Amino acid sequence: MSKISKAAEAVQKSATSGATYTRRELAGYLTGLAGQNIIYNIIASGLAFYFQSVIFIPVAAYTAIFAIARVWDAVNDPMMGTIVDKTRTKWGKCKPYLLFVPAVILVTTILPFINSMYAEPIDKYYVQFAEDTSVVAAYDDALVHEEFVYDDEDNAELDGTYVLVPVKNLGKLDKDENGNFLIDDSGNMVKNSWELDKDENGNFLIDDSGNMVRNSWELDKNENGNFLIDESGNMVKNDAVIFKVTDNGYEKVTDKSVGMTLVQRFQEEKGIVKKTGAKAVLIIAWAAISYILWGMTYTIGDIPLWGVTSLMTESQQDRAKALSLARAVANVGMIGTLFTMIAPSFNGIYMNRGMDQAHALRFSYITLAVVMTLFASILFQFAGIAVKERVSPQNEKTYTIRENLKIMFGNKPFRQILISGILRSPIQLLGIVAMTLIMYYFFNNDIGATLDAEGFTLIGKILVLVVGLFGGMIFFPLFVPKLITRIEKKTLYNFFTLIGAIPFALIFVLFLVFKGNVLSWPGMVIMSVLFFMGGASMGSLNVLQSVMIADCVDYEEYTNGTRPDGVFFSGQSFITKLSAGIATLISGAVYGFVGFSDSKITLLNNALIAGENFKTYNPFTVGGADVGKFAAAMFFLISIPPAIGMVLAAIPTLRYALTDKEHTRILDELIARRAAGAAAEENGADAE
């Protein structure tokens, strides 16, 4: 009896005295979690852009890849959770994965980026306007003299046939007595040699492929054969004029944004060779397999990383503290979202070696992917080294995947949290839209020029906004463990869900009140306060969700005698991935409604280069002022859908099934059971 009492006393002391994980263990765990979240954000924020705009995989292909990955996650996440729960080693069931998975994730995170280019430029090229706004600088050596048919349902006003003509060859085109270009029977301009190379007899030189050798659009090179770079980091090139074919002849295009759009579309269709056959299949297959493989290995690390929090301590307070800090540190990992912005800064390194812009950009992304992932993986490794599991169920029974799925959805409080998390999916729009909003709304898609014009004033305003958002998301949730000791978790959860809807809804209201321009100091201060309130609610809900899932694990151990840490925390992973997918669909629908897609984005980018302002581009009228439709769409996305999602998320948990009082009773009973089990083991050992 005394031994049972001592064992019970020891377990009880471990659960209530705070002698659980050490500060060193907690610091190591949080360091690892920061690294893991940097890796997640590299893929989440950068891979779709890389597939679409760097190696030019067709949009239908990579969209299908991401959709298939989401479907596979629905199977893979609970499957991995089951595997974790079946794991039995001397270290425990989560720690082994945290020891060995970071090195694997290092490799699988880099693999999607080292794919080949699905489409490649025929020749090196660059696009830029000359001083004369009617002149476009471009390069497409092989196909410069071909006409270009522009046919796009999104830009019907631009449809037509165009031709690009090198400036220095304009004098070579035949003209009539009125100075108009001569048109032949086929509707083409009559032209002379175009400076094609000739031999000493005046005959055109023919290369090995049977093509005439031409110099008219050659980019300048140095004695080593490398392309010359000017002071702005651009390749030195010749100029061209773009003409539209009309019934009356050729009409010079003078609109800057239209001209650049047409040149870019010309190069996309005539200046790029797309892979076909086995090569194309291999590139798409590599993209699909490498991304799905990354998702699987990431899950192998993610589920144990969160599940181990319920095994590091039996103390409710210490568990809440660890999870609140974990959620705060996870937000710090959002520095991985800067991946897309930083990568192009490496371009000059490769272009100075003679590489064209397209291939230089690819190697820039690969370089940064390797550097950032290596750094993040080293941080991730600290979690496996530091953590120690202190909780283990007395019943060693494990279950199949089907049985675990039945347990997941049969556990009422867990089911309520799962449904609530899915309904809160639109909150993910903040992460999806944030980088696009910052680049366009704050910097007019040109960071350097905007900072040159506004300098420290703009930086100060952005810092005010960042302090508000991250102050709410990172620091406010640190108070959640204290709040839990005074207020019912269900009450807190529903409070933050409902009250959090208000600041999100007011963000769009503020945008309309300020007539689309919130960059004044009053506007930014109010926006910062709203983001603080919204971020505080969102961050607190993330902490409460993890704590309540851990409570559900205790509930399941009490009911069935097994701790499904892996399976239940796979539910959290599934919520995150499914929420991102739902939020992506919402953003796609809104962007499609306002036309923010495909060629219209190209036209927008060129209009901004030509001097237009994103805040008033493609306007509609609000209070007598022109407000940019695309800007309004982005503010709408980070405001109204998240607000609606927050309100809906409270519905499943209004009658949450596991009260704090009941959970405390369950935890006390579990502690007594573990004490009895420990005493029984001691008695058995003494008997032997």
C-alpha positions as CSV (number, residue, x, y, z in Angstrom):
1,M,0.0,0.0,0.0
2,S,2.8,2.3,0.8
3,K,4.4,1.7,-2.5
4,I,1.2,2.5,-4.3
5,S,0.9,5.7,-2.3
6,K,4.5,6.7,-3.1
7,A,4.1,5.9,-6.8
8,A,0.8,7.9,-6.8
9,E,2.5,10.7,-5.0
10,A,5.3,10.8,-7.5
11,V,3.0,10.9,-10.5
12,Q,0.8,13.5,-8.8
13,K,3.9,15.6,-8.0
14,S,5.0,15.4,-11.6
15,A,1.6,16.6,-12.8
16,T,1.2,19.5,-10.4
17,S,4.6,20.8,-9.2
18,G,5.9,22.0,-12.6
19,A,8.8,19.4,-12.5
20,T,8.0,18.4,-16.1
21,Y,9.9,19.5,-19.1
22,T,13.0,21.7,-18.3
23,R,13.6,25.1,-19.8
24,R,16.3,23.6,-22.0
25,E,13.9,21.0,-23.4
26,L,11.3,23.7,-24.1
27,A,13.8,26.0,-25.7
28,G,15.0,23.1,-28.0
29,Y,11.4,22.2,-28.9
30,L,10.5,25.8,-29.8
31,T,13.7,26.2,-31.8
32,G,12.9,23.1,-33.8
33,L,9.3,24.3,-34.4
34,A,10.6,27.6,-35.7
35,G,12.7,25.8,-38.3
36,Q,9.9,23.5,-39.3
37,N,7.6,26.4,-39.9
38,I,10.2,28.2,-42.0
39,I,10.3,25.1,-44.2
40,Y,6.5,25.0,-44.4
41,N,6.3,28.7,-45.5
42,I,9.0,28.3,-48.2
43,I,6.8,25.7,-49.9
44,A,3.4,27.3,-49.1
45,S,4.3,30.7,-50.3
46,G,6.9,30.0,-53.0
47,L,6.3,26.7,-54.9
48,A,3.1,27.7,-56.8
49,F,4.8,30.9,-58.0
50,Y,8.0,28.9,-58.9
51,F,6.0,26.3,-60.9
52,Q,4.0,28.9,-62.8
53,S,6.3,31.9,-63.3
54,V,9.9,30.4,-63.1
55,I,9.8,27.0,-64.8
56,F,6.5,27.6,-66.6
57,I,4.6,24.4,-65.8
58,P,1.1,24.8,-67.3
59,V,-1.5,26.2,-64.8
60,A,-3.8,23.2,-65.3
61,A,-0.9,20.8,-64.5
62,Y,0.2,22.3,-61.2
63,T,-3.4,23.1,-60.1
64,A,-4.1,19.4,-60.6
65,I,-1.0,18.5,-58.6
66,F,-2.0,20.6,-55.7
67,A,-5.6,19.2,-55.8
68,I,-4.4,15.6,-55.8
69,A,-2.0,16.4,-52.9
70,R,-5.0,17.7,-50.8
71,V,-7.0,14.5,-51.5
72,W,-4.0,12.4,-50.6
73,D,-3.5,14.4,-47.4
74,A,-7.0,13.3,-46.3
75,V,-5.7,9.7,-46.3
76,N,-2.1,10.3,-45.4
77,D,-2.5,12.4,-42.3
78,P,-4.6,9.9,-40.2
79,M,-2.5,7.1,-41.6
80,M,0.7,8.8,-40.4
81,G,-1.0,9.5,-37.1
82,T,-1.8,5.8,-36.7
83,I,1.8,4.9,-37.4
84,V,3.0,7.3,-34.8
85,D,0.6,5.9,-32.2
86,K,1.8,2.3,-33.0
87,T,5.4,3.4,-32.5
88,R,7.1,2.0,-29.4
89,T,10.8,2.7,-28.8
90,K,13.1,3.5,-25.8
91,W,12.7,7.2,-26.6
92,G,8.9,7.1,-26.9
93,K,6.6,7.3,-29.9
94,C,7.2,10.9,-31.2
95,K,10.8,11.6,-30.4
96,P,12.3,9.0,-32.9
97,Y,10.6,10.9,-35.8
98,L,11.9,14.2,-34.6
99,L,15.4,12.8,-34.5
100,F,15.6,11.5,-38.0
101,V,13.0,13.3,-40.1
102,P,14.6,16.8,-40.4
103,A,17.4,15.4,-42.7
104,V,14.8,13.8,-44.9
105,I,12.7,16.9,-45.1
106,L,15.8,18.9,-46.0
107,V,16.1,16.7,-49.2
108,T,12.4,16.6,-50.1
109,T,12.0,20.4,-49.7
110,I,14.8,21.0,-52.2
111,L,13.6,18.4,-54.8
112,P,10.7,20.3,-56.2
113,F,12.9,23.3,-57.0
114,I,15.6,21.3,-59.0
115,N,13.1,20.4,-61.7
116,S,13.8,21.3,-65.3
117,M,12.1,24.1,-67.1
118,Y,8.9,23.1,-68.9
119,A,9.3,26.0,-71.3
120,E,12.6,27.8,-72.3
121,P,13.4,30.9,-74.3
122,I,14.6,30.3,-77.8
123,D,17.2,33.0,-77.3
124,K,18.3,35.3,-74.5
125,Y,15.9,38.3,-74.3
126,Y,14.9,41.3,-72.2
127,V,12.0,43.7,-72.3
128,Q,12.3,47.4,-71.5
129,F,11.0,50.7,-72.8
130,A,13.4,53.2,-74.4
131,E,13.2,56.9,-73.8
132,D,10.7,57.3,-76.5
133,T,7.5,55.8,-75.0
134,S,6.5,54.4,-78.4
135,V,9.6,52.3,-78.6
136,V,10.0,48.9,-77.0
137,A,13.3,47.2,-76.4
138,A,13.1,43.4,-76.9
139,Y,15.0,40.4,-78.2
140,D,13.8,37.4,-80.1
141,D,16.6,36.7,-82.6
142,A,15.1,33.7,-84.4
143,L,11.5,35.0,-84.8
144,V,11.8,38.8,-84.9
145,H,10.3,39.2,-88.3
146,E,7.2,37.1,-87.8
147,E,3.8,38.6,-87.1
148,F,2.2,38.0,-83.8
149,V,-1.5,37.3,-83.4
150,Y,-2.9,38.4,-80.1
151,D,-6.1,36.6,-79.2
152,D,-7.2,36.6,-75.5
153,E,-10.8,36.7,-74.2
154,D,-9.7,38.7,-71.1
155,N,-8.3,41.5,-73.3
156,A,-10.5,41.6,-76.4
157,E,-9.7,45.2,-76.9
158,L,-6.1,44.2,-77.7
159,D,-6.9,41.4,-80.1
160,G,-5.3,41.7,-83.4
161,T,-2.2,41.1,-85.5
162,Y,1.1,42.8,-84.6
163,V,4.6,42.9,-85.8
164,L,7.8,43.9,-84.0
165,V,10.4,45.8,-86.0
166,P,14.0,46.6,-84.9
167,V,14.5,50.4,-84.8
168,K,17.8,50.3,-86.7
169,N,16.1,48.4,-89.5
170,L,13.1,50.7,-90.0
171,G,15.1,52.5,-92.7
172,K,15.5,49.2,-94.6
173,L,11.7,48.8,-95.0
174,D,10.4,49.9,-98.4
175,K,8.1,52.9,-98.4
176,D,6.0,54.7,-101.0
177,E,6.3,58.4,-102.0
178,N,4.2,59.3,-98.9
179,G,6.5,57.6,-96.5
180,N,4.1,54.7,-95.8
181,F,5.3,51.1,-95.6
182,L,4.7,49.1,-98.8
183,I,2.4,46.1,-98.3
184,D,2.7,43.0,-100.5
185,D,-0.1,40.8,-101.7
186,S,0.0,38.8,-98.5
187,G,-0.4,41.9,-96.4
188,N,3.2,41.9,-95.2
189,M,5.6,44.8,-95.3
190,V,8.1,44.7,-98.1
191,K,11.6,44.6,-96.6
192,N,15.2,44.4,-97.7
193,S,18.1,42.5,-96.2
194,W,17.4,43.3,-92.5
195,E,21.2,43.3,-92.1
196,L,21.5,39.6,-92.7
197,D,25.1,38.6,-93.1
198,K,26.4,38.1,-96.7
199,D,29.5,36.6,-98.1
200,E,32.0,38.4,-100.4
201,N,29.7,37.6,-103.4
202,G,26.7,39.3,-101.7
203,N,24.9,36.0,-101.0
204,F,23.1,35.4,-97.7
205,L,25.1,33.2,-95.3
206,I,23.3,30.0,-94.3
207,D,24.0,28.3,-91.0
208,D,24.1,24.5,-90.4
209,S,20.4,24.4,-89.8
210,G,19.6,26.0,-93.1
211,N,18.7,29.4,-91.6
212,M,20.0,32.7,-92.7
213,V,22.6,34.3,-90.3
214,R,21.3,37.5,-88.9
215,N,22.8,40.1,-86.5
216,S,20.0,42.7,-86.3
217,W,18.9,41.9,-82.7
218,E,22.1,40.5,-81.2
219,L,22.6,41.5,-77.6
220,D,26.0,43.1,-76.9
221,K,28.7,40.8,-75.5
222,N,32.2,41.3,-74.1
223,E,35.3,39.6,-75.3
224,N,34.5,36.5,-73.3
225,G,31.1,36.0,-74.9
226,N,29.1,37.1,-71.9
227,F,26.2,39.5,-72.2
228,L,27.0,43.1,-71.2
229,I,25.1,44.4,-68.2
230,D,24.4,48.1,-67.8
231,E,24.4,50.1,-64.5
232,S,20.8,49.1,-63.7
233,G,21.7,45.4,-64.0
234,N,20.0,45.0,-67.4
235,M,21.4,43.4,-70.5
236,V,22.5,45.9,-73.2
237,K,20.2,45.5,-76.2
238,N,18.7,47.1,-79.3
239,D,15.3,48.8,-79.7
240,A,12.1,47.9,-81.5
241,V,8.9,49.5,-82.5
242,I,5.6,47.5,-82.3
243,F,3.0,48.0,-84.9
244,K,-0.6,46.8,-85.2
245,V,-1.8,45.5,-88.5
246,T,-4.9,47.5,-89.6
247,D,-7.0,47.7,-92.8
248,N,-5.0,50.8,-93.7
249,G,-1.6,49.4,-93.0
250,Y,0.5,49.5,-89.9
251,E,-0.3,51.6,-86.9
252,K,2.4,52.2,-84.3
253,V,1.4,51.2,-80.7
254,T,2.1,54.2,-78.4
255,D,0.5,53.0,-75.1
256,K,3.3,51.9,-72.8
257,S,1.5,49.3,-70.8
258,V,-0.2,47.8,-73.9
259,G,3.0,47.8,-75.8
260,M,4.9,45.9,-73.1
261,T,2.0,43.4,-72.6
262,L,2.1,42.7,-76.3
263,V,5.8,42.2,-76.4
264,Q,5.7,39.8,-73.4
265,R,2.9,37.8,-75.0
266,F,4.8,37.7,-78.2
267,Q,7.8,36.2,-76.4
268,E,5.6,33.8,-74.5
269,E,4.1,32.4,-77.6
270,K,6.9,32.7,-80.2
271,G,10.1,33.2,-78.1
272,I,9.6,30.1,-75.9
273,V,9.9,26.5,-76.7
274,K,7.7,24.1,-74.7
275,K,8.8,20.6,-73.9
276,T,6.8,17.8,-75.5
277,G,6.6,14.1,-75.3
278,A,8.6,12.2,-72.7
279,K,10.4,15.3,-71.5
280,A,7.2,17.2,-70.7
281,V,5.8,14.2,-68.9
282,L,8.9,13.7,-66.9
283,I,8.9,17.4,-65.8
284,I,5.3,17.3,-64.7
285,A,5.8,13.9,-63.0
286,W,8.8,15.2,-61.1
287,A,6.7,18.2,-59.9
288,A,3.9,16.0,-58.8
289,I,6.0,13.3,-57.1
290,S,8.4,15.6,-55.4
291,Y,5.6,17.8,-54.0
292,I,3.5,14.9,-52.8
293,L,6.7,13.3,-51.3
294,W,7.4,16.6,-49.5
295,G,3.9,16.6,-48.1
296,M,4.3,13.1,-46.8
297,T,7.7,13.6,-45.2
298,Y,6.5,17.0,-43.7
299,T,3.5,15.2,-42.2
300,I,5.9,12.6,-40.7
301,G,7.6,15.4,-38.8
302,D,4.6,17.7,-38.2
303,I,2.3,15.2,-36.4
304,P,4.9,14.1,-33.8
305,L,6.1,17.7,-33.4
306,W,2.7,18.8,-32.1
307,G,1.7,15.5,-30.6
308,V,4.8,15.4,-28.4
309,T,3.4,18.4,-26.4
310,S,0.9,16.2,-24.7
311,L,3.7,13.7,-23.8
312,M,6.2,16.2,-22.4
313,T,4.1,16.9,-19.3
314,E,1.0,15.9,-17.5
315,S,0.4,19.4,-16.1
316,Q,-2.4,21.2,-17.8
317,Q,-0.8,24.5,-17.1
318,D,2.6,23.5,-18.5
319,R,1.0,22.0,-21.5
320,A,-0.9,25.2,-22.2
321,K,2.3,27.2,-21.8
322,A,4.2,25.0,-24.2
323,L,1.4,25.2,-26.8
324,S,1.0,28.9,-26.5
325,L,4.7,29.5,-27.0
326,A,4.7,27.0,-29.9
327,R,1.9,28.9,-31.7
328,A,3.8,32.2,-31.2
329,V,7.0,30.7,-32.5
330,A,5.1,29.1,-35.5
331,N,4.2,32.7,-36.5
332,V,7.9,33.7,-36.4
333,G,8.4,30.9,-38.9
334,M,6.5,33.1,-41.4
335,I,9.8,34.6,-42.4
336,G,9.8,31.8,-44.9
337,T,7.1,33.7,-46.8
338,L,9.9,36.2,-47.8
339,F,11.4,33.4,-50.0
340,T,9.5,34.6,-53.1
341,M,10.7,38.2,-52.6
342,I,14.3,37.5,-51.8
343,A,15.1,34.9,-54.5
344,P,15.3,37.3,-57.5
345,S,18.1,39.3,-55.8
346,F,20.4,36.5,-56.8
347,N,19.8,37.0,-60.5
348,G,22.8,39.3,-61.1
349,I,25.2,36.5,-59.9
350,Y,24.1,34.2,-62.7
351,M,23.4,36.9,-65.4
352,N,27.0,38.2,-65.0
353,R,28.1,34.7,-65.9
354,G,26.3,35.0,-69.3
355,M,23.1,33.3,-68.2
356,D,19.8,34.6,-69.6
357,Q,17.2,36.1,-67.2
358,A,14.9,33.1,-67.3
359,H,17.5,30.6,-66.3
360,A,19.2,33.0,-63.9
361,L,15.8,33.3,-62.0
362,R,15.5,29.5,-61.8
363,F,19.0,29.1,-60.3
364,S,18.3,32.0,-57.9
365,Y,15.3,30.1,-56.5
366,I,17.3,26.9,-56.3
367,T,20.1,28.7,-54.5
368,L,17.9,30.3,-51.9
369,A,15.9,27.1,-51.4
370,V,19.0,25.2,-50.5
371,V,20.3,28.0,-48.2
372,M,17.1,28.6,-46.3
373,T,16.1,24.9,-46.1
374,L,19.5,23.9,-44.8
375,F,19.3,26.6,-42.1
376,A,15.7,25.7,-41.2
377,S,16.5,22.0,-41.0
378,I,19.3,22.6,-38.6
379,L,16.9,24.4,-36.4
380,F,14.3,21.7,-36.8
381,Q,16.8,19.1,-35.5
382,F,17.0,20.8,-32.1
383,A,13.5,19.5,-31.3
384,G,14.4,15.9,-31.7
385,I,17.6,16.3,-29.6
386,A,15.9,18.3,-26.8
387,V,12.4,16.8,-26.1
388,K,11.8,14.0,-23.6
389,E,8.5,12.1,-23.4
390,R,7.2,11.7,-19.8
391,V,3.7,10.4,-20.4
392,S,2.8,7.0,-21.7
393,P,-0.6,5.1,-21.5
394,Q,-0.8,2.0,-19.3
395,N,-2.8,0.2,-22.0
396,E,-0.4,-0.6,-24.9
397,K,-3.3,-1.5,-27.3
398,T,-3.1,0.1,-30.8
399,Y,-5.7,0.4,-33.6
400,T,-5.9,0.2,-37.3
401,I,-6.4,3.2,-39.5
402,R,-10.1,2.5,-39.9
403,E,-10.5,2.1,-36.2
404,N,-8.6,5.3,-35.5
405,L,-10.9,7.2,-38.0
406,K,-13.8,5.8,-36.1
407,I,-12.3,6.9,-32.8
408,M,-11.6,10.4,-34.2
409,F,-15.2,11.0,-35.4
410,G,-16.6,9.2,-32.4
411,N,-14.9,11.5,-30.0
412,K,-17.5,14.2,-29.8
413,P,-15.4,17.1,-28.4
414,F,-12.7,16.4,-31.0
415,R,-15.3,16.2,-33.8
416,Q,-16.6,19.6,-32.7
417,I,-13.1,21.2,-32.8
418,L,-12.4,19.6,-36.2
419,I,-15.6,21.0,-37.7
420,S,-15.0,24.4,-36.1
421,G,-11.5,24.6,-37.5
422,I,-12.7,23.8,-41.0
423,L,-15.4,26.5,-40.8
424,R,-12.7,28.9,-39.8
425,S,-10.8,28.2,-43.1
426,P,-11.1,31.7,-44.6
427,I,-8.7,33.0,-41.9
428,Q,-6.0,31.4,-44.1
429,L,-6.7,34.1,-46.6
430,L,-4.5,36.5,-44.6
431,G,-1.4,34.4,-45.4
432,I,-2.4,33.7,-49.0
433,V,-3.2,37.3,-49.9
434,A,-0.7,39.1,-47.6
435,M,2.4,39.1,-49.9
436,T,0.4,40.1,-53.0
437,L,-1.3,42.9,-51.1
438,I,2.0,44.2,-49.6
439,M,3.8,44.1,-53.0
440,Y,1.0,45.9,-54.9
441,Y,-0.8,48.1,-52.4
442,F,2.1,49.3,-50.4
443,F,4.9,49.2,-53.0
444,N,3.1,49.5,-56.3
445,N,4.9,46.3,-57.3
446,D,8.3,48.2,-57.2
447,I,9.9,48.2,-53.8
448,G,13.0,50.2,-54.8
449,A,11.1,53.0,-56.6
450,T,8.5,53.3,-53.8
451,L,11.1,53.5,-51.1
452,D,13.1,56.0,-53.1
453,A,10.0,58.2,-53.3
454,E,8.7,57.8,-49.7
455,G,11.6,56.4,-47.8
456,F,11.3,56.2,-44.0
457,T,7.8,57.5,-43.9
458,L,6.4,54.4,-45.7
459,I,8.7,52.1,-43.6
460,G,7.4,53.7,-40.4
461,K,3.8,53.1,-41.5
462,I,4.5,49.5,-42.4
463,L,6.2,48.9,-39.0
464,V,3.1,50.3,-37.3
465,L,1.0,47.7,-39.2
466,V,3.4,44.9,-38.5
467,V,3.6,45.6,-34.8
468,G,-0.1,45.5,-34.6
469,L,-0.5,42.2,-36.5
470,F,2.4,40.3,-35.0
471,G,1.9,41.9,-31.6
472,G,-1.6,40.4,-31.6
473,M,-0.7,37.0,-33.1
474,I,2.6,36.3,-31.3
475,F,2.5,38.1,-27.9
476,F,-1.2,38.2,-26.9
477,P,-1.6,34.4,-27.0
478,L,1.2,34.1,-24.4
479,F,-1.5,35.2,-21.9
480,V,-3.8,32.3,-22.8
481,P,-2.4,29.9,-20.2
482,K,-3.2,32.4,-17.5
483,L,-6.6,33.0,-18.9
484,I,-7.3,29.2,-18.9
485,T,-6.8,29.0,-15.2
486,R,-9.5,31.6,-14.6
487,I,-12.0,31.1,-17.5
488,E,-13.5,28.0,-19.1
489,K,-11.7,27.0,-22.3
490,K,-15.0,26.6,-24.2
491,T,-16.0,30.2,-23.1
492,L,-12.6,31.6,-24.2
493,Y,-12.8,29.7,-27.5
494,N,-16.2,31.0,-28.4
495,F,-15.4,34.5,-27.2
496,F,-12.3,34.9,-29.4
497,T,-14.2,33.3,-32.3
498,L,-17.1,35.7,-32.2
499,I,-15.3,38.9,-31.0
500,G,-12.5,38.2,-33.6
501,A,-15.1,38.6,-36.4
502,I,-15.6,42.3,-35.6
503,P,-12.1,43.7,-36.4
504,F,-11.8,41.6,-39.5
505,A,-15.1,42.9,-40.8
506,L,-14.1,46.5,-40.0
507,I,-10.9,46.3,-42.1
508,F,-13.0,46.4,-45.3
509,V,-15.2,49.1,-43.8
510,L,-12.1,51.2,-43.1
511,F,-10.9,50.7,-46.7
512,L,-14.2,52.1,-48.0
513,V,-14.3,55.0,-45.5
514,F,-10.8,56.1,-46.6
515,K,-11.9,55.7,-50.2
516,G,-9.3,53.0,-51.0
517,N,-6.3,54.8,-49.5
518,V,-5.5,53.8,-45.9
519,L,-1.8,54.8,-46.1
520,S,-2.3,58.0,-44.2
521,W,-1.1,57.9,-40.6
522,P,-4.6,57.9,-39.1
523,G,-5.6,55.1,-41.5
524,M,-2.5,53.0,-40.7
525,V,-2.9,53.4,-36.9
526,I,-6.5,52.3,-37.0
527,M,-5.6,49.5,-39.3
528,S,-2.9,48.4,-36.9
529,V,-5.4,48.4,-34.0
530,L,-7.8,46.2,-36.0
531,F,-5.0,43.8,-37.0
532,F,-3.9,43.6,-33.4
533,M,-7.4,42.6,-32.3
534,G,-7.9,40.2,-35.2
535,G,-4.4,38.7,-34.7
536,A,-4.9,38.4,-31.0
537,S,-8.1,36.4,-31.6
538,M,-6.6,34.3,-34.3
539,G,-3.5,33.5,-32.3
540,S,-5.5,32.7,-29.1
541,L,-7.7,30.4,-31.1
542,N,-4.7,28.5,-32.4
543,V,-3.4,28.0,-28.9
544,L,-6.9,26.9,-27.6
545,Q,-7.4,24.5,-30.5
546,S,-4.1,22.7,-29.7
547,V,-4.8,22.6,-25.9
548,M,-8.3,21.3,-26.5
549,I,-7.1,18.6,-28.9
550,A,-4.6,17.5,-26.2
551,D,-7.6,17.4,-23.7
552,C,-9.4,15.2,-26.2
553,V,-6.4,12.8,-26.1
554,D,-6.8,12.6,-22.3
555,Y,-10.5,12.0,-22.8
556,E,-9.8,9.1,-25.2
557,E,-7.2,7.6,-22.9
558,Y,-9.8,7.7,-20.1
559,T,-12.4,6.1,-22.3
560,N,-10.5,3.5,-24.2
561,G,-7.1,3.3,-22.4
562,T,-5.0,4.4,-25.3
563,R,-3.5,7.8,-26.2
564,P,-4.1,8.7,-29.9
565,D,-1.8,11.7,-29.8
566,G,-0.6,11.1,-33.4
567,V,-4.1,10.5,-34.9
568,F,-5.7,13.5,-33.1
569,F,-2.9,15.9,-33.9
570,S,-3.0,14.6,-37.5
571,G,-6.5,16.2,-37.4
572,Q,-4.9,19.5,-36.6
573,S,-2.5,19.1,-39.6
574,F,-5.4,18.1,-41.8
575,I,-7.4,21.3,-40.7
576,T,-4.4,23.5,-41.7
577,K,-4.0,21.9,-45.1
578,L,-7.7,21.7,-45.9
579,S,-8.2,25.3,-44.8
580,A,-5.5,26.4,-47.1
581,G,-7.2,24.7,-50.0
582,I,-10.6,26.2,-49.2
583,A,-9.1,29.7,-48.8
584,T,-7.3,29.3,-52.2
585,L,-10.7,28.4,-53.8
586,I,-12.2,31.6,-52.2
587,S,-9.4,33.8,-53.4
588,G,-9.5,32.3,-56.9
589,A,-13.3,32.9,-57.1
590,V,-12.9,36.6,-56.0
591,Y,-9.9,37.2,-58.3
592,G,-11.8,35.6,-61.2
593,F,-14.8,37.9,-60.5
594,V,-12.7,41.1,-60.7
595,G,-10.4,39.8,-63.5
596,F,-7.2,39.6,-61.5
597,S,-5.7,36.7,-63.4
598,D,-3.5,35.7,-66.3
599,S,-2.9,38.4,-69.0
600,K,-4.7,41.1,-67.0
601,I,-2.0,40.8,-64.3
602,T,0.6,41.3,-67.1
603,L,-1.3,44.4,-68.3
604,L,-1.5,45.6,-64.7
605,N,2.2,45.2,-64.1
606,N,3.1,47.1,-67.3
607,A,0.6,49.9,-66.4
608,L,2.3,50.3,-63.0
609,I,5.7,50.5,-64.8
610,A,4.2,53.1,-67.0
611,G,3.3,55.3,-64.0
612,E,-0.2,54.2,-62.9
613,N,-1.1,53.7,-59.3
614,F,-2.4,50.3,-58.0
615,K,-4.8,52.0,-55.6
616,T,-6.8,53.5,-58.4
617,Y,-6.1,51.1,-61.2
618,N,-9.2,49.6,-62.9
619,P,-11.4,51.9,-60.8
620,F,-14.9,52.0,-59.5
621,T,-16.4,54.9,-57.6
622,V,-16.7,55.1,-53.8
623,G,-17.9,58.3,-52.3
624,G,-17.0,60.3,-55.4
625,A,-13.4,58.9,-55.5
626,D,-11.9,56.3,-57.8
627,V,-10.9,53.1,-56.0
628,G,-8.9,50.3,-57.6
629,K,-11.0,47.2,-58.1
630,F,-8.1,44.9,-57.6
631,A,-7.1,46.7,-54.4
632,A,-10.7,46.4,-53.1
633,A,-10.7,42.7,-53.9
634,M,-7.6,42.1,-51.8
635,F,-8.9,44.1,-48.8
636,F,-12.2,42.2,-49.2
637,L,-10.4,38.9,-49.0
638,I,-8.6,39.6,-45.8
639,S,-11.7,41.1,-44.2
640,I,-15.2,39.7,-45.0
641,P,-14.6,36.0,-45.6
642,P,-12.4,35.7,-42.4
643,A,-15.1,37.5,-40.4
644,I,-17.8,35.2,-41.7
645,G,-15.6,32.2,-41.1
646,M,-15.0,33.2,-37.5
647,V,-18.8,33.5,-36.8
648,L,-19.5,30.1,-38.3
649,A,-16.7,28.5,-36.4
650,A,-18.4,29.2,-33.1
651,I,-21.5,27.2,-34.0
652,P,-20.0,23.7,-33.4
653,T,-18.5,24.6,-30.0
654,L,-21.3,26.6,-28.5
655,R,-22.3,23.3,-26.8
656,Y,-18.8,21.9,-26.5
657,A,-18.9,18.4,-24.9
658,L,-15.8,18.5,-22.6
659,T,-16.0,21.0,-19.8
660,D,-12.9,22.0,-17.8
661,K,-14.4,20.5,-14.7
662,E,-14.9,17.2,-16.4
663,H,-11.4,17.2,-17.9
664,T,-9.9,17.9,-14.5
665,R,-11.8,14.9,-13.1
666,I,-10.6,12.8,-16.0
667,L,-7.0,13.9,-15.6
668,D,-7.0,13.1,-11.9
669,E,-8.3,9.7,-12.6
670,L,-5.6,9.1,-15.3
671,I,-2.9,10.2,-12.8
672,A,-4.3,7.7,-10.3
673,R,-4.3,4.9,-12.9
674,R,-0.8,5.6,-13.9
675,A,0.3,5.6,-10.3
676,A,-1.4,2.3,-9.7
677,G,0.3,0.9,-12.9
678,A,3.7,2.1,-11.7
679,A,3.1,0.5,-8.3
680,A,2.1,-2.8,-9.9
681,E,5.3,-2.8,-12.0
682,E,7.3,-2.2,-8.8
683,N,5.5,-5.0,-7.0
684,G,6.1,-7.4,-9.9
685,A,9.8,-6.5,-9.9
686,D,10.1,-7.0,-6.1
687,A,8.3,-10.4,-6.4
688,E,10.8,-11.5,-9.0
